[in-house]
Amino acid sequence: MNIIRRIRIENIKGIQKLDLSFEDLNANQPHIIVAPNGFGKSSVATAFDAATSGKLKLDPRDIYQQDQNNHPKLEIELCGENAATYIGTDECSDISTNIFIGVINSPIYAKSTARSFGQRTAATADLRVEDIVIFKKIPERKTINYSYTQIKSSFGEKGKLFLNISDMLWDFENINKLYNIKLALNKCIAQKGIQLSFEKFLNNCSNNGTASDIKNSISTAIISELRANENINALFNCISDMSKKPENWNEIDTVFTAIQICKIIGTYYNDCEREILKEVLSYLEYKHIRSLVDNRLAEFNTTGRRIVCREEKGKLVVRFDRAESMSNGERDILSFVVNLTLFEYQFSKKIGILIIDEVFDYLDGSNMLAVQYYLNQFIKNCKSKNKLLFPLIFTHLDPSAFSNYYFSKKKIHYLVAPANIDLSSAIVKMLRLRENSILGESEKEEIEKYYIHYTNDSHSLTDTAARMISDDFSDTNLVFRQKLYDEITEKYLKNEPYNPVMVIAGLRIKIEESVYRCLNIVDIEEFLGEHKVVNKLDFAKTKGIDIPELYYLLQPLYNDGMHLKGDDTAVKNKIKSCYLKTNNLHIKKMIKEVFS
């Protein structure tokens, strides 16, 4: 299993030192990294962005406290077949040497403009969207000069046996395949023994009959004999894997095409153009990526403006111009698809880390689905090529509250979490039992009525239910309720370590108790009979009780966290989600108001 075990950051933006540990940050599946605003997600993204090429390169303003003596550092610990701790500093480029890193974040920036009015100068600023540079230098236009007529003519009577392979030689992927076997191709061109074997093959081909009849008469054993040479075999395999072959292609055409390719490329070599494949590949790659980016932009562009790749000052760029000319969602998705396409085609190393910094937080539902589809296809492609991709999606939106992610194999990681998650605590066991078929309905109702809702009656759990919580659990509901309240007043509100599930359970019961004490005695029984907190609140309103709006606003906190379904990992994530919500100054202030 290939996983990122640990990430350590030092002296970058607001981070002096930060250690992030993970248990299951596996390769080739999406990871949702959740942390509140102010945690330092952008600082983490800045650290990775600085490590994309060579040593860590940071703007002086992005160094901790803007002190040049604070040397930035990024450590990434991997476990698995590539186990190692990779380090990047302002003096070390270990990370960029071994790991391909990409960061996609908001492209917005402020552009300042000064205008003179007589002797006065007024400065204004407007929001712009950063240009995305696809190619820093547009390559020279270079293609393989192929003429089917000339090829046929050069082989005389044998010329009819050759097919027109112009489409094959103008395809980026095909030239890339050829370039990858360049050493074998060079030997096929240069070695006299190989050229003699090709010449012998042609001489043995009859001049009489149609091209189809002649080819059908050639024994497949001849191909096997030629393949005995490892360089010829490599060239044949390369040609077999190529696309855009002529419609009437047969296996024997692999040999004729190999002869053509050797002749064409050999001509360039004779003219001292030994880098012809590299130059052609560079230009075809440029055309290929430009076309791909333009097509993807067209799929997502709803701005009403023509947004395509443009050649400017020797560069290929995508320009968005002013931010107000499009919505946040339009801007973010167009920027995302361009950057993802770039990352996809630049990712040539074995290991890659892709940071997506809060881009998904502002997309509408349809675009959210679309970008997840593209990202998932990219992950599958990496997996098929035996690459290790770690896509890290940073967000401040808790997926348990905002169901925006539909990946089937996603992992959720909360960067802000309690120091110790106690799955054996009484409240956690109660809530898990309530979701478990191991208890009968009457026992579940017993827990529901007396231990996670308010009632003025005293009650002890049946022996069966109590033993499932712990061997010595004997708290009455009144004693247990007071423990929940104490967790809030004596720990949570006093900034001591606390159990977040006890806090939200205590909050829920306290809200019900506050309303209960305002009711007339004749309404109490019906109030207690309502099954949901919101139903109890609504019932009380019908009886003339003034319900504080705060009680409704806190619903996501005391409702969602009270359902602990699934295995230990799912429950731990739910507890971390509870902690993410409660570990907030504004939420703490609201809970304090409930208990004041």
N, C-alpha and C positions, 0 to 999 in steps of 0.2 A: 504494500500500500504506500503510495507516494503522497505525503502530506507536508504542509507547512506547520511546523511545531511551534515556532516562536518568531516574533518580529520585535526588534529592539530599535528604538530611535533616540538619538541624543542631539541636543542643541539645534533644533530646527523649529523655526517660528516660535510658538508659545510653549514648545516642549523642551524641557531640560533633559528629562529622562523618562522613557515610557517603555514598558515591557508588555507585550500582548502574547498570551499563550493560547493555544488551540489544541483540542483533542481530535477533531475530525475535519480539518480543513483539507479535504482530499482534492487531488487533481481531477480535472475534466468534469467538474460539476459546478453549477453556480452557487456562490456563497453570499448571503445577505448579511452585511456587517452593520449592526444597529447600534447607534450611540446618539445621545441627545445633542442638540446644538450647544456649542461651547466645549465639547469634549476634546476636540482637536483632530477631527476627521480630515479637515483641509490641510493640517500640518502633516499628517501621515501621507496624504496624497502628494504634498510638496516634496517630502522625503523620497518617495518613489520616483517622482518626476525628475528630481535631481540626479538620480542614479541611472537614467536611461542611456547615457552615453559617456563612457570613461569615468573619471573621478567625479565625486559629488560636486555639482556646480550650482551654487545658490546665489541669488541676489543678496547683497549685504543686508537688506532689510529682512530677509528670511532666516538670518542666523539668530539664534536665541539671544535676546536682549541687544541685538545689533552689535555684539562684542566679537571682534575678529579672533579673540583668544578662545572663544567657544567653538571648538572644531566639530563640525557635523559628522554624524555617523549613522549608518543604517546596517543592521544585521538581519539576515534571514536564515533561519535554521530549517533545513529540509530533512525529512526522514524517508527511507525507502531506498530505491536503487540508486538515487543520486544524493544519498545522505551526505550532508556537509553543512557547515556554517559559512555562508557567503557574506562578505563584508565590503561595504563601500564607505569611503571617507574622502576628505579633500586631498588625500595622498594615495588612495588605494582604489582600484577599479575592478575589484574581484567580482562584484555583482554584475556589472554590465558585460563582463567577459563571458560569464556563464549563463546569465538569465536575460531574456528579452523582456523589457518592461514597457508598458504603455499606460498612459493616464488620460482618461477622458473626463473633462469637467466643464463647467460653465464657460462659454467663450466670451462672456461680457466683460468689457472694460470701459473706463471713462476717458473720453478725449477732451482735453482742455483747449479752448479757442480764445484768443485775445483779440479784441476789436478796439480800434482807436476812434474816439469821438472828439475831434479837436485836440485839446491838451489832456483829455481824459482817456483812460484805457479801462475797458470793462472785460472781465474774464468770465467765460461761461463754459459749461461742460455738458456734453451729451453722451449717451451710452452708445457704444459701438460693439459690434460682434467681430471678434478676431478673425482675420483671414486664416484659412487652413492651407498650408503649403503642401501640395501633393508631391511636387518635384522641385528641389532647390535649383536644379539646372536641367533644362529640357535637353535631352540627348539629341545628337545629330541624326537627321533622317537617314536611315540605313536599312536597305532590304537586300535580299539575295537576288541578284540579276539572273532570273531564270527564263529561258525561252524554250518552250517545248519543241518548236519548229527546228531550232538550232540543235537541240539534243538529238532529235531523230536523224537529222542530217549528218551529225558527227559520227553516228554509228552505222551509216550506210544502210545495207539491206537489213541489218538487225534492228534498225530504228523503230520498225513497226511493233517490236516487242515491248517497247517502253511506254508507260502511261504518263499522262500529264499530272505531275505532282505539285503544280504551282500552289494550290490551296494548302497543301501540307507544309510547304516551305514559308508560307506567309502567316502561319499560326504561332502565337507566342508559346503555347504549351509544347508544341512539337519542337521548336527551336531550343526550348529549355531542356527538353529530353536529350537532344543532340549535344548540347553544351555539357550536360552532365556526364556524357561518355566521351568527352573530347579526346582523352588520351588514346582510347581504343580507336576512335575515328582517325586520328592522326596516323596511327600505325597502319590502318587499312589503306590510307592514302600513300604512305611513304614506303612501306615494305614491299620489295619486289616480289616476294613469294606470294603475298596476298593478291597483288595486282595480276600476277601470272595465273593464279587460280581463277580470278574473275574472267580473264581473257580466255582461258581454256573453256570455262563454262559457256561463254558466248560462242566460241568457235564450234562447240558441240551442238549448238542449236541449229536446226535446219533453216534453210532460206526459203523452202517451198511450203506453200499452204498459208492459211490465215494465221494471224497472231494467236488466236484462240486455239487452233489445232496444234500449233507448234508448242505452245505452253502445256497443253494437255499431254503431249508426248514426252515431256521431261519427267524423269523419275524423281520422286520425292527423296530417294536415297541420296541424290546429288546435293540436296539442301543439307542433309545430315552430314555429308562429307565436309561441306564448307563450314558447317557449324563446329566442326572439331577444332577449328582455330578459335581461341577464346576472344580475340578481338573482333573477328567476323561475327561470332555468336552474340557479342554485346551489341554490335551494330544492328543485327537482325532483330534482336529482342526490342531494341529501341524503336525500330521502324514498326514492328508489330503493335507496339503500344500507342502509336501515333493515331491521331484523329484526322478527319477530313480526307480520308482516302477516296480515290475515284470509285464510282459505283460498281464497276466491273472488276473489282480487286479480287485476286486469288492469292493463295499462299506463295506461289512461285514469284509473284510480283515483288515480294520482299527482296529477292536477290537482284532483280532488275533495278529496283529503287535504290538499293545500296550502291550499285555500280554508278547510277546517276549522281547520287550525293557525293560520292568520292570524286567523281570527275568535276562537279561544280565547285566544291570547296577546294579541291586541289588546284583549280585554276586561280582562285584567289591567293592561295599559298604561293603559287609560282610568281604572282605579282607582288609578293612581300606583304600581303594583307592577312597575316596569321591570326589577327584578332577579329576576323570577320564575324564569327559566331557571337562573340561577346558584344560587338557593336550592334549587330542585328537584334540580338536578344534585348539589349538595353532599349532600343527604339520600339520594338514590338511590345515590351513590357509597359512602356510609357503609353502607347496607344490602348493597350488592353485595360490598364488601370483607369485611364481617363474615361474610356467608354463605360466601364463598370461603375465608376463614381457617378457619372452623368445619369446612367440608368437608375441607380438607386435614389439619387436626388429627385428624379422625375416621379418615382413611385411615391415619395413622401411629401413632395412639395405641394402645399395647399395655399401658398402665400399670394398667388396671382402674379408673382414676379418670376422672371426667367433666371433661375439660379443654376449655373453650370460651371464646369472648370474653365478657367481663362488663362491664356498665356500673357504674362506681364513681366517685362524686364528680364526675360530669360527664365522665368519661373512659371510653374503651373500652379495656380491657386484657385480656391473657391472663396468668393467674396460675398459677404452678407450685408455689409455696410451698416446702416443705422439700426439699432436694436428696436426702435419704436415702429419700424416698418413691418414687423411681424410679431406674433404673440410669443410668449415665453416658450410654450409647448412646441410651436413650429420651429423656433430657433434651435431648441435643444435637440429635437429629434433629427433635424437636418445635420446639425453638427455631429451628433452621435453616429449616424450611419456613415458619414464620410470618414470619421476617425476610426470606426470599427473596420471599415474596408482597408484603410491604410495599415492598421495593426495586423490584419489578416495576411496581407501580402509582404509585410516586412518581417513577420515572425518566422525566422529561419533557424533559430536555435532549438535545442531539445526542450528547454524549459521556458515558459512564459508566464508573466503575471500581468493581468489587465485590471487596472483600477478604474472603476466607474464611480465618480464622486458626485452623488446626489442628483445625477442627470435624470433618473427615472422618477424622482419625487414630483415632477411637474408635468408629466405627460398625461394626456387623457386616456381613457380605457382602451380605445382601439389602437392608438399608437403604442401604448404600453404592451399590448399583445404582439404587435408587429415586431418591435425591437427585441422582445424576448424570443420570438421565433428565429430571427437572424442570429442572435447570440447563441441560441441552442444549436442551430445548424453549424455554426463555427466551432462550437465545442465538439460536436460529433465528428467534424472534419479533422480536428486536431487529434482526437482519439484514434481515428482510422489510420493516421500517419505516425502513431506511437509517440506523439508529442505530449508533454505535460503542461496543460494550461490551467492556471488558477485565476478564474474570473471573480473579483471581489467587488461587490456592489455596495457602496457606502450609502446609508440612508439614516435620516433622523425619524422616519415614520415606522413605528412598530408594526411589523407584518401581522401580528395577532389582532391589531385594531384596524389596519388598512390592508385588506386582502387583495393586494395588487400583483403578487407574484404567483405565476401559475406553473413554474417549472416542476416537473414530477420528482426530481431528485435534488431539490435545493436544500441547502443547509443554512440555518439561521444562527448567527453568533452575536451575542450581546456583549459589547465591550465594557459596559457598566453593569456589574453584577455583585451580589452580596459575596462577602469573603468566604462564607460557608453555606452551601445549600443543603439543608437538613431534610432529606426525604423521609426520615423516621419521626419527624415532629408530629404531634397528635393531630394538628389541624390538617396537615398534608395527608396523613393517612385517612382521616375522616372524609376529606373531599375525594380522594381516590376510591374509597369504598363506595361512596355515593354513586360513582360512575361505573362500578364493577358489578357484574352479574353474580358474584359470589354471595352477595347479601340478598335477602328476600326484600320484597317491596315494603313490608311493614317496618323492617329495620332501617331501610333507607329513609322512609318517612320520619322515623324516630330521630335520626341524625338531622334531617332537614328541619323539622319543627322545633327541636329543642336546642340544637347546637349551632346552627348557622342562620337562624332567624330569631327574632325576639319573642319571648313569652315570659310572663311573670310567674309561671308555675315552676316549681323545682322538680327536676327529673334526673334519674341516673340511667345510663345505658344498660340494656340487657347484657348478660354475661357474654353471649355470643359475639355481639358487636364490640364490646369493650376489649375482649381478648384479641380481636383482630387489630386493634389499635396498639395495644401493648399488654404485656402480662399483668402490669400493675396499674392500668388506667382505671381510676375510680372517681374522677371529677364529676360532680353534678353539673348540669348545664349552667347553674349560677356561678359556681366556682370557676368553670372554664371561661365563662364570659368575662369575669373579672380579670383573668389572666390575659385575655385579648386586649381589654382596656388598658391594663398595666403596660403591655408591650408598646402601646401607642404613647401613653402619657409619661412613662418612666424611661423609655428607650428611644423610640422614634422621634418624639418631639424634643428630646434632650440631646439629639445627635449622637446617640450611642448605637452600636451595632444592633440590628433588629431583624426580625423575621417578617418579610414583606407580606406573606400570606396571612399571618396573624393580624397584621395592620389592616388589610382590606376586609378581613372577616369582622374584625372589631368595628371598623367604620360602618359596615353594612348594618350590624346589629344596633349600633348606637343611633343611627338615623331612624331605624324602626322604633327604638325605644323613645326617642324624642317625640315622634308623632303619636305613639301610643299614649303618652302621658298627657296629651292635649285632648284626647277623645272623651266623649261622654261614656259612661259605663255601659250604656245600652248598645253602643256601637263597637265595643271591644271585640266581642266574639266574631263578628263578621270581618273585622279588620284582620284578626289573626288567621282567619280562614283563607284569606287571599294568598296565592302561592308565590307571586313575584313582588319584589320591592316596589317596582313602579306601579303595580296594581294596588298595593297598600297605600301608596302616596295618592293615587288618583281617587281611591275610595275616601280617604280622609278629606280631600278637597271637596267632595260632594257633601260632606258633613260640616262644611264651613271652616275647616282648619286651614290656616294660612301656611302653606308649605314653602319653605325657603327655596328659591331657584337653585341654590347650591346643591340641594339634595338630588335634583335631577341632573345637574352638570356632572356629578361624580359617578353617574351610572356606569360609564365604561370601566371605571376602576373597580367598583365593588361587584359588578356582574361577571365580566369576562374572567377575572382571576379566580373565581370560585368554582370553575369547572376544570378539574385536573384529569384529563383523559390521556390515554396512551401509555407508552413505555416510559422508562426512567428518563430518557433523553428528552422526550416531549414534555414531560412534567418539569424537568429542570429548565427548559426553555420558557415555559409558562411562568415559572417562579422568577426567572430573570426579567421577563416582561413586566411582572408586577413590581420588581425592584426599579426598573427603568422609569415606571410611572411615579412610584412613591418617592424616588430619589430626586425630587424636583422642589425647589424652594416655593414655587407657587402652589403646587399640590399640597405641600406640607402646611402652608398657611391656610389653605382651605380646610384641611383635616383638623387643624388646630381650632378653627372657627366652629366646627361641628362639636368639638369636645369642650369648648369654653362655656 
